[in-house]
Amino acid sequence: MLMDFTKLDGLIPAVVQDHESSEVLMVGFMNQEAWETTQRTRFVTFFSRTRETLWTKGETSGNRLAVRELLIDCDEDTVLIKAERQGDGNVCHTGERTCFFQKVTL
C-alpha cells in the first residue's frame, strides 16, 4: 500500500495499539524506509526525529512490538499498528505499560 509521505516533511504518524486489548501504547513517526522495514520484518520500526535514524522498538530493551495488523487512514498519511507486546510488555521508556499514563485533571 502506498502512503502519502508529502505532508509532514516525509513522515507519517504511527499509532501503536495492543492487538488484543485495543489499549493505545505509543505514537511515533515513520519515514518511507521505516514503513517498509516494518512491513518486511513485522516489527514496529520508527524514524527518530532527534537522531535522524531508524530504530526498532525494543531493540535494546527486548520489549519489541510484533505487527499483527496495519490499518491506513482514509488520507493515507497515518497508520494504526495493532501489535503484540514482547518482552515484559512495558512499552514506555519510563518502564510504564503504555506511554499514555499521565492523567490530566479537568
N, C-alpha and C positions, 0 to 999 in steps of 0.2 A: 504494500500500500504506500502510495506517495504521501508525504507530509509537506505542509507549507512552512518552510524554514525562512520565509522572507520578512516576517512581521517583527521579530524580536532579535534583530542582529544575528540571524542564523540559528536561533534557539527555539525550542518548544518547551512549554511546561509539561512535566510528567508527574502526575498524581499517583501515588502508590497506595493501594488498598489491600487489606488482608483478604485473600480469596475466599475464606470461609465465613469470617465474622463481618466483613464489609467495613471494618474499622479503618479510617484513614491513617496511614503510617507516616508518610512523609511526602514532601514535594521537592522535586529537583528540576534541573534543566538538561535537555539533550540537544546536541547538535546532530547533524546527519550521521556522523561516524558513531556516536553513542547509540543512536536509534538502530543502526544496522548491527552494531555489536550486540545489543540487547536481543535482537531477533535471532542472530546467529548462535549466541552462547546460551540463550534462555535464562540469563541472569541480568538483573537490572544494572545498567551502566549509565552513568551521568557524565555531563561535561562540567568540570569545575570552573566556575567563572573567575575565581581568585587565582587558581594555579594555572588556568588555561590548558587543562589536560583532561583526559578521560579518567574516570575512576569507577570501579565496580563496587557497588555497595557490599561491604563485608569482607573486602579483600584483606584487611588487616585484622578485623575483629572476629571473623568467622561467621558473623551474623548476615549471611547472604540472603538475597531475595530472589527466589526461583520464580520465573514468569509462568503463570498459569493461563492468563488471557490478556490480550491487548485490545483496548477499545479506543477508537478515534472519534473525536467530537465532530460535529457537523461542518465546521470550518476547516477541518483537517490541520489544525495548528496546536492541538493539545491532545495528550494521550493519557488514558486511565489504565494503569497497570494493576491487574489483580495478581498478587504474588503470594507464595508460600514462604513463611519465615523459616530460616535455617539457623543453626547455632542455638544460642539461648533464647532467641525470639525477641530480644530487645533491639529495636531499630534505631533509636536516637543515640547520637554520640554521647549524650549525658548518662546513658545507661537505662533510660526510660523505655517502656514498651513501644511508644509512639512518640513522634516529635510534637504532637499536639496534646500536651498535658497541662498547660498553664491556662487556668480559667480566668476570664475577665469578669469582674464584678460590675454589674449594670445597676 
